[in-house]
């Protein structure tokens, strides 16, 4: 008798992992935000956080998970009361079923949490990269990793996504969100300010310019920004600028004088002071640190 073979079809396929993190943040932590061309999820292991995803703000509690689709702007901040522990993982997935995760907050069940714990356990074996470094641009494989560690990470992630999609398809309750109609309008104002800062990151922006662009008074914009982003307007603008500076130090090959001029600083000395204030190290120290990670 001749036996037939059954081709096993993949509902979710993960081939590329970008980052795996476990963060223990202070209660006043603020992450300025980013967008990228791959998926990312954030799971609240302990505590609670506020998250902006696109034009909507969400309040996440312990056990919640949110997914950011490719090219969606997102940031996160602690609420000043509770210090959160977060699992953040980014990956590439082209499966159409991923669309179910857009604009949703889900809660992990015991099985999904066990899979997430397994991912973290295997990541500590598979990679030399520490899981608590925010600016991690490439995972460093461990030549002495446990056999099959990377495959277990991939399979555990795929299984977790499949189980969440099954639950999501049967979900009848409305999406939980902290966003009222007025809050969505406020979000658009904040996002408009952020986009203006990003578009003009190489200029010396003033607070008055940002207020004028958003058609808001200084006091109103300060309140909105503090509520939705968790920091001041100019503090956010400075973080954006320093993030670009860091990329230039790592990638451009320009000297500090050229970087200072390109980024609109009045002098290289002022540039150095601002960088040290934001990064807690001098540009030279950062350059040496960046090179050591390559």
N, C-alpha and C positions, 0 to 999 in steps of 0.2 A: 504494500500500500504506500502510495506517495503522499507525504504530508505537505500541506500548504503553509505558507508563511503569512503572517499578518503584520503589515507595516504599521508601526505605532506612530500616530500623528501627535505633534506638539501643539497644545493650545497656547502656551506661553513659552517663548524661547529667549533665554538670556545668554549672550556670548561675551559681553563686555561689562565689567564692573569698573566704575570710576573711583569711588571712594566708599569707605566704611568708617563710621565714627561712633564713639560713645563719649558724650560730653557731660561733665558735671559743672554747671554754670552757677555763678553767684546770682542772687535774687535781683540785682540791678543790671544783668547782662543785656546788651543790645547788639544785634548783628545787622549791619547796614543794609544788606540785601544783595541779590545777584540774579542773573538769569543765564541759562545755558541750554545747549541743544540736546539734553538727555533728561531722563526721569530722575526724580529724587523723592524719597519719602522721609518724613520726620515722625518719630514715635516718642510720645512722652512716657518715659519709664517711671519717673517720679515727679511730683509737683504739677505745675501748670504753666502755660505760656500763651502769649498772643502771637498770632501769625498773620501776615498779610500775604495773600495769594492772588495775583492779578489785581482786581479792584475790590476785593472783599477781605475783611478782617475776620478772623476766627479765634475763638477761645478754646484752647485744647487742654484737657485734663488728663490725669494719669490714666494710661491705657488707650488713649486716642492715637490715631495715626492719620496723617494727611499726605497726599501725593501732589507733587508739583509737576505738571506736564512740561515737555520741552519748550523752552523760550518763554516760560511764564515767570515774571518777576516775583520774587518772594523774599521775605525777611522774617525775623523772629526776635522777640524780646521778652524778658522776664517781667513780671508785673510789679516788682519792687517788694513783694511780700513773701513769695515762695521761691526758693532756689531749685531750679529744675534739673533733672537728668534726662538727656535726650539721646536717642539713637537716630542717626542720620546716615542714609545710604543712597548713593546715586549709581545709576546703571543705564545701559542702553537697551531698549526693547521696542521693536517695531510691530509687535502683535496688536491687531485692531482691538482686541478685548480690553486693552489698557484704558480705553476711553471711559470705561465705567468709573474710573477713579477720579475723574475731573470734578472739581467743585464739591467734594464730599469729605466728610469726616467719618471714619469708621472706628470701631473699637475692636481690639484684638481679643480673640478668645484664648483659652488655655493652649490649644494646639498651635495657633499662630505665634503666641508668645514663646512657646518652646522652640519653634523653628527659628525665631529671631535670636534667642539665646544661643542656639546652635551655630548660627551665622557668626556671632561675635566670638564664640569659642574657637571656631575654625579660622577666623580672620587673625586671631592672635598667634596661631600656628603658621598660617600661610604667608603672612607678611611681617616684615621687620618694622614697617611704619607704625608709629604709635597711633592709637585710635582717638586721642584727645587733641590732636593738632588741627586747628581750623584751616590753615593755609597748607593743605596737602594736595599737591598737583599730580602726584604719581605714586601708586602703591609700590612698595619695594619688596619683591618676592623673597621669601626666606628659602635659601637653598637646603635647609634642614627641616623643611615643613613636614608635618605628618603626611603619610601617603594619602593622596586623593583629597587634601584639604580644600583646594580651590573648587573641585567638582562638588564637594558637599555644600560649599557656600552657594554655588549656582543652583543646585538642585533644591536646597532648602528655600532659597528665595523664590524659585519658580513655584514650589509647592505652596508657600505662603500666599503668593499672589493668586493662585488658582482657587484656594479656599476662600480668600476674601472676595473674589469675583463671584463665586457661587453664592455667597451670602448677599452680596450687593445686588445680584439679579433678583433675589427674592425679597428685597427690601421694599417696604411700603410706607415707612415713616418718612416725613419730610427731612430734607438736609438740615442739619443743625448748624446754625450760623449766628454770629453776634451782630450781623449787619442789618440795620433797619434802612428804610428808604433814605432818611437824612444821612445816616452813616455812610451809605454807598456814595452819596453826593460828596460828603467830606473826604471819602477815600479818593475820589477822582481829583479833588483839589491837591491832596498830598501827592498822588502819583504824578500829577502835572508838574508839581514843584520838583519832584525827584527827577523826572525826565529832563526838565530844564537844567538842573544841576549836572546831569550826565552829559547833555549836549554841550555844555560850556565848562567842562571839567578842567580844561587847560587855560581858562581865564581866571582872573581874580574877581570872582563874583562878590557882590555886596548883598546884604540882607534886603536892602531896599529894592534891588533889581528883582529878586525872587518874589517879593511881595507884589511888585508891579506886574510881573508876568502872570501871577495867579489871581490878580485883582482882589487881594485880601489885605486887610490892615495887618500891621506887624503883630499886634497882640492876638488877633484871630488866628493867624498862621502859626504862631508859637504854640497856641493851645492845641490846634489840630495836629500839629507835628508831634508834640509831646504825647498826645493821647494815642495816636496811631502808629508812631514809629518808636516812641520811647526815648527820644533824645531831642536836642535842640536842632534848629534848622541849619545853622552854620557848622555845628559839630558834625552833622551828617555830611554836609558839603566837603568838609575837611577830610572825613574818612574816605569819601569817594576819591578825592584827589590823591591821598596817600596810597590807596589801593592801586591806582594807575602808576604812581611813582614806583611802587614795589615791582610791578610788572616790567617797567622800563629798566630798573636796576638789574632784574634777572635776565632780560631778553634783548635789550636794545644795544648794549655796548657803549652807550653814551656816558661821558663823565658827569659828575655831579653838577658842574656849572651849566652844562648844556641841558641837563634834565631840569634844573632850577629855572632856566630861562624858558624852556618849552612849556613848563607847567604854570608859568605866570607868577612865579615868586619874585619879590622885589630884589632879593640878593641870595647868594648861595648860603650865607650865614643864617638868614631868616629861614630859608628852606631846611637847613640842618636842624634848627631849633624846633620847627614845626614837626619834622619827621620824628625826632626823638620824643617829643611830647606825645605823639600819636602811637608810635611803635615801641616805645620804651627802650630804644637803642638808636645809635647813630646810623646814618646811611652807610658808613663804612662797615660797621658791625653787621648790619643787615646783609650787605653784599657778601661778606665772608660767610655768613650763615647760609645764605642762599646757595653759594657755590658748594658749600659742604653737603648740601642735599641733592646736588646733581649727580 
